[in-house]
């Protein structure tokens, strides 16, 4: 996309970031009765600006309008000395899909990971997210691992 800019989120972006965040959560079924507690959204937003937090946020902007977001964090691993980068959230507006915005956001996370000395970037998606997996299959490889979880 011409004139697409991938950049760190700023406090001035909140009004445009929030609908993207809400869209991401709705996509994964976290809306209505199962919506995130507003305190979680507020804390997530604040973490982007806290130097002691490992949570980072990038946005895709074109002509002053945010078209997508990605959130990522670095963590230690028992299988490498270098940190790993977990790309936790990735979302674009419906109008931006298929136009390279998601790829540009992923590539920006790759660049941030390289700059931080991370040895890998990884993420997960729901098995029904076929559209996104078409992109993911082009920019990364499937690990073969299955995710298990239990709320405690």
C-alpha positions as CSV (number, residue, x, y, z in Angstrom):
1,X,0.0,0.0,0.0
2,X,1.4,3.4,-1.0
3,X,2.1,5.7,1.9
4,X,1.6,3.0,4.5
5,X,3.6,3.8,7.7
6,X,4.3,1.2,10.4
7,X,5.2,3.0,13.7
8,X,5.0,2.7,17.4
9,X,1.6,3.6,18.9
10,X,1.4,7.0,20.6
11,X,-1.0,8.2,23.3
12,X,-2.7,10.3,20.6
13,X,-3.7,7.1,18.8
14,X,-6.0,5.9,21.5
15,X,-9.3,6.9,19.8
16,X,-8.3,5.1,16.6
17,X,-6.6,2.1,18.4
18,X,-9.6,1.3,20.5
19,X,-11.9,0.3,17.6
20,X,-9.2,-1.9,16.2
21,X,-8.7,-3.5,19.6
22,X,-12.4,-4.0,20.0
23,X,-12.6,-5.5,16.5
24,X,-9.7,-7.9,17.3
25,X,-11.4,-9.0,20.4
26,X,-14.8,-9.4,18.7
27,X,-13.2,-11.5,16.0
28,X,-12.1,-13.9,18.7
29,X,-15.5,-13.9,20.4
30,X,-14.6,-11.5,23.2
31,X,-17.6,-9.2,22.9
32,X,-21.1,-8.8,24.4
33,X,-21.4,-11.0,27.5
34,X,-17.9,-12.3,27.0
35,X,-16.2,-8.9,26.4
36,X,-12.9,-8.1,28.1
37,X,-13.2,-6.2,31.4
38,X,-12.6,-2.5,30.5
39,X,-9.9,-2.6,33.2
40,X,-8.0,-5.1,31.0
41,X,-8.2,-2.8,28.0
42,X,-7.1,0.2,30.1
43,X,-4.1,-1.8,31.5
44,X,-3.1,-3.1,28.1
45,X,-3.1,0.5,26.7
46,X,-1.0,1.7,29.7
47,X,1.5,-1.1,29.3
48,X,2.5,0.2,25.9
49,X,3.9,3.4,27.5
50,X,5.5,1.8,30.7
51,X,9.3,1.4,30.2
52,X,9.2,-1.5,32.7
53,X,6.7,-3.5,30.8
54,X,7.7,-5.9,28.0
55,X,4.5,-5.2,25.9
56,X,5.0,-3.2,22.7
57,X,2.5,-1.9,20.1
58,X,2.8,-0.9,16.5
59,X,0.2,0.5,14.3
60,X,-0.3,0.7,10.5
61,X,-1.2,4.2,9.4
62,X,-2.2,5.6,6.0
63,X,-3.4,9.2,5.4
64,X,-3.8,9.8,9.2
65,X,-6.0,6.7,9.6
66,X,-5.0,3.6,11.5
67,X,-5.6,0.4,9.5
68,X,-4.1,-2.2,11.8
69,X,-2.3,-3.0,15.0
70,X,0.1,-5.5,16.4
71,X,1.2,-6.1,20.0
72,X,4.3,-8.1,20.9
73,X,6.5,-8.9,23.8
74,X,9.9,-10.4,24.6
75,X,10.5,-13.2,27.0
76,X,13.2,-15.6,28.2
77,X,13.2,-19.3,27.1
78,X,14.7,-22.5,28.4
79,X,15.8,-23.4,24.8
80,X,17.8,-20.3,23.9
81,X,20.0,-17.7,25.4
82,X,18.5,-14.9,23.3
83,X,15.0,-13.6,24.1
84,X,12.0,-14.9,22.1
85,X,9.4,-12.5,20.6
86,X,5.8,-13.4,21.0
87,X,3.5,-11.6,18.5
88,X,0.4,-11.7,20.6
89,X,-2.1,-9.7,18.6
90,X,-2.4,-8.8,15.0
91,X,-5.5,-7.1,13.4
92,X,-6.4,-5.0,10.4
93,X,-9.5,-3.3,9.3
94,X,-11.6,-5.4,6.9
95,X,-10.9,-2.9,4.1
96,X,-7.1,-3.3,4.6
97,X,-7.1,-7.1,4.4
98,X,-5.3,-8.6,1.4
99,X,-3.4,-5.3,0.8
100,X,-0.2,-6.0,2.6
101,X,-1.0,-4.3,5.9
102,X,-0.8,-7.5,8.0
103,X,2.5,-8.5,6.2
104,X,4.0,-5.1,6.9
105,X,3.1,-5.3,10.6
106,X,4.6,-8.8,10.9
107,X,7.8,-7.6,9.1
108,X,8.0,-4.7,11.5
109,X,7.8,-7.1,14.4
110,X,10.6,-9.2,12.8
111,X,12.7,-6.0,12.5
112,X,12.1,-5.2,16.2
113,X,13.0,-8.7,17.2
114,X,16.2,-8.6,15.3
115,X,17.1,-5.2,16.8
116,X,16.4,-6.7,20.3
117,X,18.6,-9.7,19.6
118,X,15.7,-12.1,19.7
119,X,16.3,-15.5,18.1
120,X,12.7,-16.1,17.0
121,X,9.3,-14.6,16.5
122,X,6.2,-16.8,17.0
123,X,2.5,-16.5,17.3
124,X,-0.7,-18.5,17.3
125,X,-4.0,-18.2,15.6
126,X,-7.3,-20.0,15.8
127,X,-7.6,-23.0,13.4
128,X,-10.6,-21.3,11.8
129,X,-8.7,-18.2,10.8
130,X,-8.1,-19.5,7.3
131,X,-7.6,-16.1,5.7
132,X,-4.9,-15.1,8.1
133,X,-3.2,-18.5,7.8
134,X,-2.8,-17.9,4.1
135,X,-0.5,-15.0,4.9
136,X,1.1,-16.8,7.8
137,X,2.1,-19.7,5.6
138,X,4.0,-17.3,3.4
139,X,5.9,-15.4,6.1
140,X,6.6,-18.1,8.7
141,X,6.5,-21.9,9.2
142,X,4.1,-23.9,11.3
143,X,5.8,-25.3,14.4
144,X,3.6,-28.4,14.7
145,X,2.9,-27.6,18.3
146,X,-0.7,-27.6,19.6
147,X,-1.6,-25.1,22.4
148,X,-3.3,-26.4,25.6
149,X,-4.6,-24.1,28.3
150,X,-6.5,-24.1,31.5
151,X,-7.8,-21.1,33.3
152,X,-6.8,-21.2,36.9
